[in-house]
């Protein structure tokens, strides 16, 4: 629960990006919020993610936004 504030910050940043017409940034922040929520939830379940583990993500975002997609 101690890291849930990050979700609020990402939501606020996305709102600002939308307000200023930064659609790609807004979409990326939405993805980032979902990733953060999943990671926070996994840590709350007692299964922290390992940095050296195969994370199941592959490939760059075809739109060039830096996101990665599950294979």
Secondary structure, 3 states (H helix, E strand, C coil): CCCCHHHHHHHHHHHHHHHCCCHHHHHHHHHHHHHHHHHHHHHHCCCCCCCCCCCCEEEECCCCCCCEEEC
